[in-house]
Amino acid sequence: MASPDDIKIALERNVKAVSLRPSVGQGTAVTRVRLGADLRCDIEEGSWKLKAGMTEKYGGDGSAPNPGVLGRAAIGSCLAIGYAMWASRLQVPITSLEVEIQADYDVRGELGASDDVRPGYGEIRYIVKVESDAPAEDVEKMLEIAERRSSWLDVVGNATPMRREVHITSPARS
């Protein structure tokens, strides 16, 4: 298991590398999602294989977490990992850390039952529980810096340009 010092050294090495050559830290992440039976999706990126789906209530089979679970998990895990990385960099000891994501929804927008209801969340809240021997001010400073640098807080909190590209083909006929 990596110690806080190991994490700090690794992060400082990465900061130095991308500061000297920004292109080292730039790229395009590609995740492929293939729809299968019962509203289940197979998700692949590199060696990672995940699944997503829907509950029986929505026509799925309930065999995998729905996209909302995965999205909330992305936000919460990005925050938790970011806090740990910044705690290591700033030498703020953490004994335990937990992030709870709460998201208010109204499915009428998603289901098309009301044009007056947006399909996304009305509000997302995150509750951070930190156990640390450090002074509260140091923990707060670390949290603020980590949140300012959180990629997923940025993705959900600020509009990211999105562009759709479509390729339509006909099924092969025998």
Secondary structure, DSSP 8 states (H G I E B T S, - for coil): ---HHHHHHHHHHHHHHHHH-GGGG------EEEE-GGG-EEEEETTEEEEE---GGGTS-S-S--HHHHHHHHHHHHHHHHHHHHHHHHT---SEEEEEEEEE--HHHHHTS-TTS-SS-SEEEEEEEEE-SS-HHHHHHHHHHHHHT-HHHHHHHS----------------
